[in-house]
């Protein structure tokens, strides 16, 4: 007699500011759930306000993993994320508790659920040449170069300069883009629960949250980050690719008013939220429901796990 395959690990994702952390905390409050974060920037110690990192009270109420993993001067990549997230999930299960992956970084979620890309190691000499082109020609020109060959690969870049540099480095060496190399086998299977809110409601939530974070000390946090890692090099260091930090720094330096910074960050966040939804549908292959429907479906799934 063969045993039934293990149930997939639940994943909760939604666009930024939609309320996924609050939903996860509400569900975990009455269940033996531990949260595994899937966010490319909450892994950094000190990036608290601008990443909307769960506070000490929330972390005390429900165990969280993959927060505050490294300092801002250290490197962190998707391969390390997958290793550490899979170890966290295995540890949670070994304790007889239920892991819940929560986050909105699509690249991390894709790598976790589909496996790591089997892309060849980086060639720094070729990368340096592409980085020089980035400085001279600009990001849009390099993205257009990728799009002429593979619109799908260009979409995977999400406007991220580091991914663009890596994609062109690999393509020029091999004639193939990173997305064409396939993936390793993931350690677990996953069931994605995704939600969003109506456009006007989500936009209002984004604007409100940006205003609260700026009023709550985000410019000071950005100034602290600039003292640790210079934002004035190309390609821009990974920590400075976190949404809104350059504008928050400009506010700290008096180069933008808080109102101007808020407007710019809100616009960029709205665009990012749209890209997150596209990634969820096209790369994760998940349907997107409303928050109430998703909460009910995820609660039912977690309750079966608890039983």
Helices and strands as residue ranges (DSSP letters): E 9-14, H 20-28, E 33-37, H 56-61, E 64-65, H 78-94, E 98-102, H 106-114, H 124-137, H 139-149, H 151-156, H 161-174, G 178-180, E 190-195, H 199-215, H 218-228, G 238-241, H 245-252, H 258-282, E 288-289, H 291-306
